[in-house]
Amino acid sequence: MSLPLIFLTVLCVAGISLGQLLFKKAAMALPAQAHLTDWIFNGWLLVALALYGLTTVLWVWILRSAPLHLAYPFMGLAFVFVPAIGWSFLGEPLHWQTLVGGVLILVGVTLAAQVAP
């Protein structure tokens, strides 16, 4: 994969990860007895869905340009990005097991993204 394509792929994963944060914010904004209007007018949810839509279009474009076996491992980065974003912006706990797992995922993504000569 070319460097610009790798950048766009990581950007796509970052967008999906940010979407997860927005989904969490949407869930937190809903009242205990949510009605349909609470869902429809939930700004966090609307932004999350729009971001997911955009990243889905970007993902389809990425798949036009890269083999799935090279692009898809990058989706594993979401397992690193989401806990980090949750910790940074929502105060979610970040345990050592998550950090070690994230390092292992990064190693796996690096190995899977390598092209055999």
C-alpha positions in Angstrom: 0.0 0.0 0.0 1.2 3.5 -0.8 1.8 6.0 2.0 -1.2 8.2 1.0 -3.4 5.1 1.0 -2.1 4.0 4.4 -2.8 7.6 5.7 -6.4 7.5 4.4 -6.9 4.0 5.9 -5.7 5.2 9.3 -7.9 8.3 8.9 -10.9 6.0 8.2 -10.2 4.0 11.3 -9.8 7.2 13.4 -13.2 8.4 12.1 -14.8 5.1 13.0 -13.2 5.3 16.4 -14.4 8.8 16.9 -17.9 7.6 15.9 -17.8 5.2 18.8 -17.1 8.0 21.2 -20.0 9.9 19.7 -22.3 6.9 20.0 -21.3 6.7 23.7 -22.1 10.4 24.1 -25.5 9.8 22.4 -26.3 7.0 24.7 -25.4 9.1 27.8 -27.6 11.9 26.5 -30.7 9.7 26.3 -33.1 9.8 29.2 -33.9 6.6 31.0 -37.3 6.3 29.4 -36.3 7.5 25.9 -39.0 8.1 23.4 -38.6 8.1 19.6 -38.2 11.9 19.5 -35.3 11.6 22.0 -33.5 9.4 19.5 -34.4 11.4 16.4 -33.3 14.7 17.9 -30.2 13.4 19.6 -27.4 15.6 18.1 -24.7 13.2 19.2 -26.4 10.3 17.5 -26.9 12.3 14.3 -23.3 13.4 14.1 -22.1 9.8 14.8 -24.3 8.4 12.0 -23.1 11.1 9.6 -19.5 10.3 10.5 -20.1 6.6 10.1 -21.7 7.3 6.7 -18.7 9.3 5.5 -16.1 6.8 6.8 -18.1 4.0 5.1 -17.8 5.8 1.8 -14.1 6.4 2.4 -13.7 2.7 3.3 -15.3 1.6 0.0 -13.0 3.9 -1.9 -10.0 2.5 0.0 -11.1 -1.0 -1.0 -11.1 0.0 -4.6 -7.4 0.8 -4.3 -6.1 -1.8 -1.8 -6.5 -5.5 -1.4 -8.7 -6.4 1.5 -6.0 -8.5 3.1 -3.8 -5.4 3.4 -6.4 -2.8 4.3 -8.5 -4.8 6.8 -5.9 -5.3 9.5 -5.8 -1.6 10.0 -9.3 -1.9 11.4 -7.6 -3.5 14.4 -6.3 -0.1 15.3 -9.8 0.8 16.4 -9.1 -1.5 19.4 -6.3 0.9 20.3 -8.0 4.2 19.3 -11.3 3.8 21.0 -10.0 3.1 24.5 -7.5 5.9 24.2 -10.2 8.4 23.0 -12.6 7.2 25.7 -9.9 7.7 28.4 -9.0 11.1 27.0 -12.5 12.6 26.5 -14.8 10.6 28.7 -12.6 9.6 31.6 -13.1 5.9 30.9 -10.7 3.7 32.7 -7.6 2.5 30.8 -6.0 -0.6 32.3 -2.6 -2.1 31.6 -4.3 -5.1 29.9 -5.8 -2.8 27.3 -2.4 -1.2 26.7 -0.6 -4.5 26.3 -3.4 -5.8 24.1 -3.0 -2.6 22.0 0.7 -3.1 21.6 0.0 -6.7 20.4 -2.6 -5.4 18.0 -0.1 -2.8 16.6 2.4 -5.6 16.1 -0.2 -7.7 14.4 -1.3 -4.9 12.1 2.3 -4.2 11.2 2.9 -7.8 10.3 -0.3 -8.2 8.4 0.3 -5.1 6.4 3.7 -6.3 5.2 3.8 -7.3 1.5 5.9 -10.4 0.8 8.5 -9.8 -2.0 
